[in-house]
Amino acid sequence: MAAANAFLRARGRTLTAFRPDAEYQWKGPFYFIQGADPQFGLMKSWAHGDTENGDDEWGEEIKLADQAVQAINKLNPKPKFFVLCGDLVHGMPGTRWKKNQEQDLKDVLKNTDQDIPLVFVSGNHDIGNTPTRETIDDYCKNWGDDYFSFWVGGVFFLVLNSQLYCDSSMCPELRQAQDAWLDEQLAAAANQKCKHIIVFQHIPLFLSKPDEDNDYFNLDKSVRQEIMEKFHKAGITAVFSGHYHRNAGGSYKGLEMVVSSAIGCQLGQDTHGLRVVVVTEEKVVHRYYSLTELGSQGIEKELLDMLA
């Protein structure tokens, strides 16, 4: 069972679960689990057509999150970590049920095998559509830093606060700080000769095409192009996101954009699920599994063979 501080491992802009000096070197293939949007409270509010105030029940999401944790705990070998790509709960900052939703999510997640670190990414429901210093501080007290980096086995991981790219009008200095930090991180990664750089953020750069129109579910073209080009120049292999509650994705000059559906409420034809991501020296391979399939059958042989 994960300890209480399992939720606060992201501190000082790094993930304390992994010691960088022990993780700079490539040690062979490994895998991690990506989940997104457990979003406690959305299922009822979506069904009732009241996404503002209809989030007063989340029993269904508790069951699904628990199913996800049980499926992950059964996996052998164990994943290096379990990353949740934002919208942990549905309640926006300051709304009536948010604290209860967060506590119930923690009560489920604390059953994650303690050898599998939890990695949290902030979503718009976690810090607000227009975040402020206060909403971000509140998130950080509960879930750890809103952006940070860490190394695992010669691979460099970056967790970003994508809401700062959507609307930083109430905290422009925080957007500037993340930008400056990101440039430093990418420069340092270039010196370290990492095998891959992988990014986690809640909102996708794009859903299928790099030049697609602006949409609620992607980043605005004005910032998107700049970020895609920065990521491409830095040699980033892939960006993993949630937010869309459906599976999607595409690529930009060799940078893969992976959009994963939700553990919680589905807005398309996908099933409640998790993504298994295998990292080899040459490539990053991934597959989305329904919670039922992953829990009953585990990871397919083809992916397991890549870990051998």
N, C-alpha and C positions, 0 to 999 in steps of 0.2 A: 504493500500500500504506500502511495506517495506521501511524503511528509507535508506539513502545512506550508513550508517554504518552497514546495514544488511549484507554486504559482508565481514565485518571485525570483526565478533563477536569472532573469534578464536584468542585470544591474551594471551600472558604469559602462553602458553601451556594449556589453558583451554577455555571453551566456555562461554562467559560472559552472554549468554542468560539465563543460569541456575545457581542459587546460590547453591553451594555444600551443605551448612548446611541445606538448605530447601529441598534437594533432596536425602539425604542419606537413608531416610526411605521408605520402601515399602508402597505405597498408593493404591494399587489395579492395575488391568490390564490396559494397555494403548497400543497405537499403534503409529508407525511412518511410513513414506513413504521413500522408497529407489528408487532413479533413478540413471542412469549411462550414460555416454557417449552421452551427447547432441551433442558434437563434431561438432560445426558449421564449415562447409566446407568440410566434408568428403563425403557427398552424391554425389556431383558433381565430385569430384576428383576420387572417386571410380568408378562411371559410365563411366568416361572418361579414366580410366586406368592410371591416373597421380596423385598418392598420394603425390608426392613431391610438385608440383606447381599448381595443378588443383583446389585449394580451394578458388577460387576468387568469388564464389557465395554461399550463404547459406540461401536463402529465404525459402527453404523447411524446414530446421532445425528451423528457427525462428517460423514457423507455428506450428511445433511439440512441441517445448518447451512451446509455448503459450498455446497449447492444454493441456499440462501437468499441467501448473500452474492453468488454469481454472478448470480442473478436481479436483485438490487438494483443491482449494478454496471452492468448493461446498460441500466437505465432512462434515458430521455431525454424531458424534462428530468430532472435529478437531484433526488432528494428532499432536503429541507432537513436531515433527520437520520433516523437509524434507532434507534428506541427498543425495548429488550428488557425486557418487563414481568415480570421475575423468574423464579425457579427456573432459573438459568443452568445449574446442574448438579444431579444428584440427591443426591450425597453430603452428608449433614448435617455441620455443623461437627464437627471432630475425628474423622470417620470415615476409614477406610483409603484410599479412592480419591479423596477430594475434591480434593486438590492436583493430582493427575494429570488429573482431569476438567477442572479450571479451566485448566490449562496447555494442554490440547488444544483447549478452546474458544477461548482467546486465539489459538492458532496458526491457527485458522480465521478468526476475526474480524479479525485484522490484515490480511487480504487485502481488507477493505472499502475501496472507493475513499476516498482520504484527504480528499476534499472532502465526504464524508458523515460528519458526526460521529456517534459512537456514544453513546447515552444509556442508562444502566443503572438498573434498578429492583430493589430487593432483594425476594426472595421468602422463604417460610418455609424452603426447603431451603438458601438462601444464608446465613441468619443463625440458623436453628433455630426450632422451633415456640415455644420459650420463650427468646427472645434474651437475651443478657447484654451487658454493656458490652464484654466481650472478643470475643464473636462478631461484634458490630457493628463494633468496631475492625478486626478481621481482614478483614471484608468491605470496609471503607473503604480499607484499604491495597491491596487488589486491584482494586477497581472504582470507587473514588471515593465521595463522600458518600452516605449512605443516604437523605437528603432534601435537596432544593434546588429552586431556581426559575430560570427563564430566560425571556428574551423573544426571539421571532422575528417580525419583520415586523408589529409591533403586536398580537401575540397573547401572552398570558402563560401559561406552562406551569409546573405544579407537579408535582414527583416526591415521593411520600410513602412512608414506611416503614409499610406496612399491618400488619406484624407487631406493631407497638407497640399497635395497636388490638385485636389478638387476645389477646395475653398479654404484658403488660409487668411481670409480677410480680417478675422478677429485676432490672428496671431502671426502676422507676417514674419516676425523675427524667428519664430520656430521653424517655419519653412526654410528660411535662409540658413539656419543652423543645421538642419538635416542635409541641405544641399552641399554645404561646405564639408560636413562630416563624410558624406557619400563620396565626394571627390577625393578626400584623403584616403578613404578605405580602398577605393579602386586603384589609387596610385600605389598603396602598400601591397595590395594583392598582386599587382604587376611585378613587383620586386621579389615576391615569394615563390613565383613559379607554381601556382596551384594548378591542379588537374582540371578543375571546373570552377566557375562561379555560378551560384544559383541564388535567385532572388525570391522572397516571399512577400506578397503585398495583397491587401484585400481586393482592391478594385483592379480589374484587368486593364492592361494597356489598350487592348482591343479584343473583340470576341472571335473574329475570324479573319478579318483583313486589316492590315496596318493602316489603310487609308479610309476605313469605313467612317460613316457619319457619326457625329457626336450622339450620345445615347445616355440614358440613366446608368447603364451598366458598364460603360467604358470611360477611359480618361479623355478629356477634351483634346481635340486635335492639336491645339496650340501648345500644350505641354507634352502630349504624347510623342510627337515627332522628335522633340528635343531629348526626351528620356530614352526613346528607342535608339537614337543615334549614339547617345552616351553609352548605353548598355552594349550596343554592337561594337563600338570602338574598344570597350573594356574587355571584349571577348566573353561576355556573359553567355552561358549555355542555354539557360531556361529561366522563365519567370512563372511561378505558380501562384494562382489567385483563386478566389471564390466569388462571392457577391451575386453571381448570375443565377444561382440555384438550378443550373443546368450544366451539362458538360459542353465545352466548346474549345476553340483554340485555333492557332495558325502560326505563321512564322514571318519574321522580318530579317532578311539578310543572314539567315542562319541562327537567329535568336528565336527559340521556341517559346510561344505564349501558351500556357496550359491553364485552362479554366475548368475547375472541378465543381461538380454539383454538391449539394448540401447533405450533411448528416440529417438535418431537420427538414423543413418544408420544401417540397419540390414544386417548381413553377413550370416544369416541362414534362418530358416523357421519361426522365431518368428515375433511378431508384435511390433511396437513401443509401449513401455509400461512403467509401474511403478510397483514396488513391495510393497504390503501392508504387514507390519510386526506387528503381535500382540504379546505382551509380557505378559504372565500370570505368576503367582508365580512358576508354575511347568515347563513351557515350552515356547518356542518361535515358533510361527506358522506363516507361510507366504504364500502368493499367488501372482503370477504375473498377472496383468491385462493389457489388451490393453488400450491405452489412450481413445479410443472410448467407451469401456465398462465401464471403471471407471468413465468417464465423464457423461455417460447417465444413468447408473444404480447404481453407487456408490458401496459400499462394501457389499458383500453378507451377508445374515442373520446369517449364521453359524459363521462367524468371529465377527459380531456385538454382537452376544449372548455371546461370550467369554469376551467381554468388560463390559457386564452388571454387 
